[in-house]
Amino acid sequence: MARMNYFRAAPKVAKALMAMDEAGKDLSIPVALRELIKMRASQINGCAYCLDIHAPAARRAGLSQQKLDVLAAWRESPAFDTRERAALGWTEALTRIEATGAPDADYEALAAVFSEQERAEVTFVITSINTWNRFAVSFRAVHPIRNESTES
């Protein structure tokens, strides 16, 4: 059960969250990669609400259902390319930053395949989805139940 509607409780905070989201719409990194990052961070954070939002968005962006199915075990799957692996490693490192300290090895893997601008953008996507996850999980946001036969 939801604890509260944080958008209604704090409109200025909601406006800031939406502005952050809007800023993330015009990045150079592909939408599919952004959605992959959002899915993995949301898995780690246990955010069903965000997973429910980003799984359909990921499919619309062109990610295969197979990639989404094996995302939690991406290190063991051949389905992910070098850039995706670097972004997912960085996503895990930053999402679990208290335990990882953002290791040099993960940053070096990222730097090997992403420009400085892209590294900043990947980090922004990771940071923003972690912010959303923390709001949704802490206030127990509840995702809607959809009829699977009509889901796109």
C-alpha positions in Angstrom: 0.0 0.0 0.0 1.3 3.4 -0.9 2.5 5.6 2.0 1.7 8.9 0.3 1.6 10.8 -3.0 4.8 12.7 -2.9 3.9 14.7 -6.0 0.8 16.1 -4.2 2.6 16.5 -0.9 5.6 18.4 -2.3 4.8 20.1 -5.6 8.2 21.8 -5.8 10.0 18.5 -5.3 7.8 17.0 -8.0 8.7 19.8 -10.3 12.4 19.3 -9.7 12.1 15.6 -10.4 10.2 16.2 -13.6 12.8 18.8 -14.7 15.5 16.2 -14.1 13.5 13.7 -16.2 13.1 16.3 -18.9 16.8 17.0 -19.0 17.5 13.3 -19.6 15.4 13.2 -22.7 17.9 14.9 -25.0 21.0 13.0 -24.4 23.4 11.6 -27.1 23.4 8.0 -25.7 20.7 5.8 -27.3 17.3 5.5 -25.6 17.6 1.7 -25.6 20.8 2.0 -23.5 19.1 4.5 -21.1 16.3 2.1 -20.6 18.6 -0.8 -20.0 20.4 1.2 -17.3 17.1 2.2 -15.7 15.9 -1.4 -15.7 19.1 -2.7 -14.0 19.2 0.0 -11.3 15.5 -0.6 -10.6 16.1 -4.3 -10.3 18.9 -3.7 -7.8 16.8 -1.2 -5.8 13.7 -3.5 -5.9 11.6 -0.8 -7.5 8.6 -2.6 -9.0 7.0 0.7 -9.9 9.9 1.8 -12.0 10.4 -1.7 -13.6 6.8 -1.6 -14.6 7.3 1.8 -16.3 10.7 1.0 -18.0 10.1 -2.5 -19.3 7.5 -1.4 -21.9 9.7 1.7 -22.6 12.7 -0.6 -23.1 10.7 -2.8 -25.6 9.5 0.3 -27.4 13.2 1.4 -27.7 14.1 -1.8 -29.4 15.4 -4.0 -26.6 14.6 -7.6 -27.1 12.5 -9.5 -24.5 15.4 -11.9 -24.2 17.7 -9.1 -23.0 15.2 -8.0 -20.5 14.7 -11.6 -19.3 18.4 -12.2 -18.7 19.3 -8.6 -17.5 19.7 -9.6 -13.8 22.4 -12.1 -14.9 23.9 -9.9 -17.7 27.5 -10.9 -16.8 26.7 -14.5 -17.7 24.8 -13.8 -20.9 26.3 -13.3 -24.4 23.3 -11.0 -25.3 25.0 -7.8 -24.3 27.6 -5.9 -26.3 30.8 -4.2 -24.9 29.1 -0.8 -24.4 26.1 -2.3 -22.7 28.4 -4.3 -20.4 30.4 -1.2 -19.5 27.3 0.8 -18.8 25.7 -2.0 -16.7 28.9 -2.5 -14.7 29.0 1.3 -14.0 25.3 1.2 -13.1 25.8 -1.5 -10.6 28.9 0.2 -9.1 27.1 3.5 -8.7 23.8 2.0 -7.5 25.7 0.1 -4.8 28.3 2.9 -4.3 28.4 2.4 -0.5 29.8 -1.0 -1.1 31.8 -0.4 -4.3 33.3 3.1 -4.0 32.9 3.4 -7.8 35.9 1.1 -8.7 38.6 2.2 -11.1 38.1 -1.1 -13.1 34.4 -0.2 -13.8 35.3 3.3 -14.7 38.1 2.2 -17.0 35.7 -0.2 -18.8 33.3 2.7 -19.3 36.1 5.1 -20.4 37.3 2.5 -23.0 34.0 2.7 -25.0 32.3 6.0 -24.1 33.4 9.6 -24.7 33.6 12.0 -21.8 30.2 13.4 -22.7 28.7 9.9 -22.9 30.2 9.0 -19.5 28.6 12.0 -17.9 25.3 11.1 -19.6 25.4 7.5 -18.5 26.2 8.7 -15.0 23.3 11.1 -15.1 20.9 8.4 -16.2 22.1 6.1 -13.3 21.8 9.0 -10.8 18.4 10.0 -12.0 16.9 6.5 -11.9 18.3 5.9 -8.5 16.6 9.2 -7.4 13.3 8.0 -8.8 13.8 4.5 -7.2 14.3 6.0 -3.8 11.2 8.1 -4.0 9.1 5.2 -5.3 10.4 2.6 -2.9 10.4 4.8 0.2 6.8 6.0 -0.4 5.7 2.5 -1.7 4.5 3.6 -5.1 2.2 1.0 -6.5 2.2 0.2 -10.2 -1.0 -0.5 -12.0 -2.1 -4.0 -12.9 -2.6 -4.2 -16.7 -4.4 -6.7 -18.8 -1.5 -8.7 -20.3 -3.5 -9.4 -23.5 -3.7 -5.6 -24.3 -0.2 -4.7 -23.2 2.1 -3.3 -26.0 
